[in-house]
Amino acid sequence: MRKSLLLAAATLLCTASTFAHEPNELFFRVGAASVQPDASSGTVLGGGVDVESATTLGFSGTWFINKHWGIEVLAALPFEHDIVGSGALKGVDIGSTKHLPPTISVQYYPLEGDSFQPYVGLGLNYTSFFDTKTTKTLDTALNGKTSLSLDYSTGIAYQVGADFKVSDNIYINAAIWKIDIDTTAKINVNGKHAASVDVSIDPAVFMLGVGFKY
């Protein structure tokens, strides 16, 4: 995935038709954001844990230091993911969780001009999980009342994107992030700790929307 991001970045850097940002400009983006995990985990209860994709409303704001460099804050409405078994637990509905993935990135905008601007970014992600639930299926499998908790995560985020100008202050935006998200899932049965497993979620995040500059 990282090789694909680097290839996409190189392709964008070679594009000729551009527009320029100004120092202290504020640029806002909003659109549909899809988190698609590339999950893997250690072994727990004879199998593993997988995390399914989720889509919600994403938004970001970039403050431009100068016409080539900006600082972006990425946010979204909560993503809700189903958690399912893998390996020997494949087909078992384990539960669900919600998460918020705020990310702060330094972005580089290489070109100057009028209609198209690609960019790349490198940042730090903080992911917090909440409203985590287990299913009756898991209760039955473990012969008791179960609960699940997920530790917060911090990790590096890589980004490639582009803005396409459609009017003086309105743009079409497309962006991709690859985010390092790792957590430890802890399963309790009847209030007592039963198992823990390290889970690497490491999603690709795709966003398509509109941008506005001020």
Buried (B, 14 or more C-beta within 10 A) or exposed (E): EEEEBEEBBEEBEEBEEBBBBEEEBEBBBBBEBBBBBEBBBEEBBEBBBBBBBBBBBBBBBBBBBEBBBBBBBBBBEBBBBBBBBBBEBEEBBBBBBBBBBEBBBBBBBBBEEEEBBBBBBEBBBBBBBEEBBBBEBBBEBBEBEBBBBBBEBEBEBBBBBBBBBEEEEEBBBBBBBBBBBBBBBBBBBEEEEBEEBBBBBBBBBBBEBBBBBE
